[in-house]
């Protein structure tokens, strides 16, 4: 097992899960992005940000970590 505790949701249940996770506590977000990442991850990030706009949770801190990847020679 990769993670001891994890949540897997698909479709409309994802938004409900996000709302429940952050309902009564401030959020501390870490965005990790970089070249070479799967571009499909952008779809999830856009949906998450839109969900935040609608539910308006308390965001305590949001950080972007930009990772530069190089090819091995």
C-alpha positions as CSV (number, residue, x, y, z in Angstrom):
1,X,0.0,0.0,0.0
2,X,1.4,3.4,-1.0
3,X,-0.3,5.5,1.6
4,X,-1.6,4.4,5.0
5,X,-4.6,6.8,4.8
6,X,-6.0,8.0,1.5
7,X,-9.3,9.1,-0.1
8,X,-10.3,8.1,-3.6
9,X,-13.3,9.9,-5.2
10,X,-14.4,10.3,-8.7
11,X,-17.0,12.6,-10.4
12,X,-19.3,14.9,-8.4
13,X,-18.3,13.2,-5.1
14,X,-14.9,14.9,-5.3
15,X,-16.4,18.3,-4.6
16,X,-18.4,17.1,-1.6
17,X,-15.2,15.5,-0.2
18,X,-13.2,18.7,-0.6
19,X,-16.0,20.6,1.2
20,X,-16.1,18.2,4.1
21,X,-12.3,18.1,4.4
22,X,-12.0,21.9,4.8
23,X,-15.3,22.7,6.4
24,X,-14.2,23.6,9.9
25,X,-10.5,24.2,9.7
26,X,-8.2,26.7,7.9
27,X,-6.5,25.4,4.8
28,X,-2.7,25.3,4.2
29,X,-2.2,24.6,0.5
30,X,1.0,23.5,-1.3
31,X,0.8,23.5,-5.1
32,X,3.6,21.5,-6.7
33,X,4.2,22.2,-10.4
34,X,6.9,21.8,-12.9
35,X,7.9,20.9,-16.4
36,X,7.4,17.3,-17.2
37,X,4.3,16.9,-15.0
38,X,1.2,15.3,-16.5
39,X,-0.9,18.1,-18.0
40,X,-4.1,16.3,-17.0
41,X,-3.3,17.5,-13.4
42,X,-4.3,21.0,-14.5
43,X,-7.9,19.8,-14.9
44,X,-8.0,18.7,-11.2
45,X,-6.3,21.9,-10.1
46,X,-8.8,24.1,-12.0
47,X,-11.7,22.2,-10.5
48,X,-10.3,22.5,-7.0
49,X,-9.8,26.3,-7.4
50,X,-13.3,26.7,-8.7
51,X,-14.6,24.7,-5.7
52,X,-12.7,27.0,-3.4
53,X,-14.4,30.0,-5.1
54,X,-17.8,28.6,-4.5
55,X,-17.4,27.2,-0.9
56,X,-15.1,30.1,0.3
57,X,-13.2,28.2,3.0
58,X,-10.6,30.0,5.2
59,X,-7.2,29.8,3.4
60,X,-4.5,30.3,6.0
61,X,-1.6,29.9,3.6
62,X,-1.0,29.0,-0.1
63,X,2.4,28.1,-1.4
64,X,3.6,27.3,-4.9
65,X,6.6,25.0,-5.3
66,X,8.0,25.1,-8.8
67,X,10.1,22.1,-9.6
68,X,12.6,22.2,-12.5
69,X,13.3,18.8,-14.0
70,X,16.2,18.1,-16.3
71,X,16.8,15.1,-18.5
72,X,19.5,12.7,-17.7
73,X,22.2,12.4,-20.4
